[in-house]
Amino acid sequence: HDPGKEGICCSDPQLPSRLPDCIIRFILEFRRMNLICGRGAGMNEIKIALVGDYNEEVVAHGAIPQALRLSAGTIGAAVDPEWIPTDDLQAVEIGDVLANYQGIWITPGSPYRSMQGALNAIRHAREHSIPLIGSCGGFQHMVIEFARNRLGMASADHAEENPDADVLMVAPLACSVSNQSHRFKLAAGSRVEDIYGRGEISEPYGICNYGPNPFYIDRLEAAGFQVSGTDLNGEIRIMELIGHPFFIGTLFQPERSALQGLVHPLITEFIRSVVE
């Protein structure tokens, strides 16, 4: 049998012509899928660190591995997502823990068992050009990490965990957006706009009551962490780090697309950045 040609190999060359067309189509499709699976089996898997404290009751925690696999499949990649609890990253040489991972997702579900562990992972990805995506609480902590370690704002904190902090980098939202879908405007010329291919999108939130404090946004943007998406009231919902292979945070949860079996462009681009 020549694997480069479509056909059925048998000792009787007249047999295929005597088989019903539906049987021939079934055999050819079976062979085609076998070849695809064979290629996948020999493929190196991309290892993605899911930084967060896994909870089976958190919808996003079940959706993220599905979303990664759906997106990886569209670009011929194989992905191996692995959970890393935040307290495993608190007081260790983080480069050793994350050495075998090609990408990092800072997952929803905060407050984390260790905020410092989550911030350590974010800093490692930011400073070592490792593709990173953060959704919901993950995005909120990306903002805190950048403020603390890039801008030197050591007191930057989260209102949910430390409401009396001197610098509330993440503050309560004007209105809760939990478990709702909203429309967002994307910044013209931003990478996120390019990924989506349009200037306005609709996305779902999980349980969300906090977001980046707009009072400090000018300082973040001046250092390259740019607002690339807002809600229709102009409140910050997406940010991206200029010059990084992939460092994008969203207050909404793109992973929820997997619950409908849909491939999400932002997650696909994250996987593509890891592959490249």
N, C-alpha and C positions, 0 to 999 in steps of 0.2 A: 504493500500500500504506500502510495506517495502522499505524505502529509501536506504537500504544497498544492494538491489538486483536490477539488471537490469530487466525490465519487464513492462508490462502494467496491471494495475488493472482494472477489469471490472466484472460485474455480470455474464456475459456469458463466461465461460472459453474457449469456442470454437471460440469466435470472433477473437482473434488475428490470428488464423490460416486461417481465411477467408479473412483477409485484404491483399492487395498487399504488397509485400516486401518493396517497396519504401515508402509506408505510415508508415509501422512499423518502418523503419529506421528513418523517419522524426520525429515520436513521441519520439523515444528513444533519438535522438539527442537533441530535444527540452527539454526533461526532464533533460538530462545531463547538458546543458547550464543553465537551471534554477537552478540546484543545485550549479553550479559554481557561478552564480550571487548571489545566496542566501548567500554563504559563504563570497563573497566580501562585501555584504551589511552590514554584521556584523563585518567587519574588522576595526580596528583602523587605521585611516589615518595618514600617516607620513606627518608632516608639514615641508615644505622646504621654507626658506626665499630666495627670488630672489632679491639680493641687487643690485640696479641699477635704472636708471631713464627711465622708460618704454617709448618706442617710437614704435608705430605700424609699422613704416617704416623700423625699424631695423630688418633684417631677423632673426638674432639670438634670438631676443626677442619673436618672434612667435614660434620659433623652440624649445626653452628650455622646456616649459611645456609639449609639445608633447614628447620630448625625455625622460623626466622623467617618464611620464606615460607608455611609451613603455617599458622602462627598469623595472619599478616596476611590470608590469604585468608578466614579465618572472620569477619573484621570488615570485609570490603570494602576493605582497604587493599592497597597495593603497596609492597614493601620492597626497598631496594637496599643490601645489606651490602657493606662495603668494608674490606679489611684495612689496618691501619696498624701497621707494625713499631714496637716499643717504642723502638728507638734513634732513630726519627724524631721522638720526642716528648721527647727528653732535654734539649736545650739550645736550645729555640726558643720563640717567643711562641706558646704552646699554643692560645690563643684563635684565632689565625689558622689554625692547622692544623685545628682542630675546628669552625670556624665554620659549615661547611656540613652538619654532622651533627646530627640531631635526637635521637639516642639513642646510647648507648655500651654495648658489651659487653666486659668485661675477661675474656679467654678463658683457658682452661686452657693448660698447656704451660710452666709455670715450672720452673726459674729462667729469667727473661726475659733477653734480651740487655742490656736496660737496665731495672733495677728502677725507677730514677728516672723513666724515661719512662712506665712504667705508673702510678706514683704521681701524676705530673703530670696524667695523664688523669683519674684518679679524683678528685683534688682539684678539677679544673675542673668536673666533673659535679656534685660535691657542693656546691660554692660557688655555682654558677650554675643550680641546680635543673634540670639536664638528666637525664632518666631514664637510669639505669644499672643494669645487672645484671652480676654477677660469679659465675662458677662455678669450683669447685675452686681452682686457684691464683689466679684472679681474685678470689675471695672473700677468700683469705688476705691479698692485698695491699690490699684495701679496709680490712681491720682495721689493717694497718700504717699506711696513709695517715691514717686517722682518729686513731690514737694520736699520730702525729708532728705533724700539722698542726692538729688540733682540740684535742687534750689537751696539746700541747707536750712530748710524750715523744720528744725528738729521737733517742734511742738505740734506739727501737723497731725491731726487726729480725726476720729470718726465720732459723730454725735451720738450714734447708737451705743458705743462702748464708753465714751468719755465725754459726756455732754458739757462738762465744765472746762474742757481744754481751751488753751489760749488761742489756738488756731484750728477752727473747725473746718477742715478742708472738705469734709463730706458732711452735709447738713440735711435736715429734714426737707422733703419736697413740699412745695406749696399745697399740692393735693396728692393723695395717695393714688398710685396707678396700678395697684396690685391686680393681677389676673385680668388685665384689659389689653386690647389691641389699640394702638394709636398710630397716627400718621406722623411722619418725620420728614423734614427738609434736609437735604444733603448739601454740603458746601460745594460750590462750583469749583472744579479743578482738584478736588480732594481725591485721595486714593479710594475712599469708600464710594464716592460717586462713580468712579471708574469701574469699581467692582460690580456695583448694582446695574450700571448702565443707564441710570435715570436719576433725576433730581429729587424725587419724592417717593417714599416707601411706606409700607404699613407693616408693623411688627408687634409681637405680643410681649407683655411683661409677665414676670412671675410675681412673687410677693415683693413689692418694692415701695419703700417709704423714704429713701435717702438718695441723694445725688450730689455731684460736685457743687461746691459753693461758688457761685458766680463772682463773688467778691475777689477771688484769687485767680480767676481764669487768665487775666492779662499776663500775669507772671508765668503761668504755665505755658501759654502760647509763645511768649517771648523766648522761651528756652526750647521751643520746637514741638511741644506737646499740644497739637492743634485740635480745636473743635471742628469736627467734620460732619456733625449732624445735630439738629435740634428738633424739639417738638414744635407744633404750630404756634406756640406761645413764645418761642425763642429759648426755651430752657434746654440745657446741655444734655444730650443723650448719647453721643458718640464722639470719641477722640482718637487721634492717631498720632504716632510719633514720627516726625519727618526724618528721613534718612535711615530708618531701621528696616530690616527685611520684612518684618510684620510685627507691629506692636499696636493693636487696636482693641479698644474697650467699648462695650455697649451696655447701656443701662437696661435695655430689653434683653430677651433671651432668644437668640437666633436658633439655638438647639431645638426649640419646640417645633420647628418645621418637621423634624423627624417623626413626631407623633402622628403626622399625616403621611409619612413615607416620602416627604419632599426633600430634595437636595437644596441646601442653602448656599447662595453664591459667596457669602462671606466666609463660611467654613471651608468651602472648596478652595478659595484663594489662600486661606491659612494652610491647608494641606499642600497646595502647590508651592507655597513659599518654603515649606519644610523640605519638599522633594528637591527643589532647586538649590 
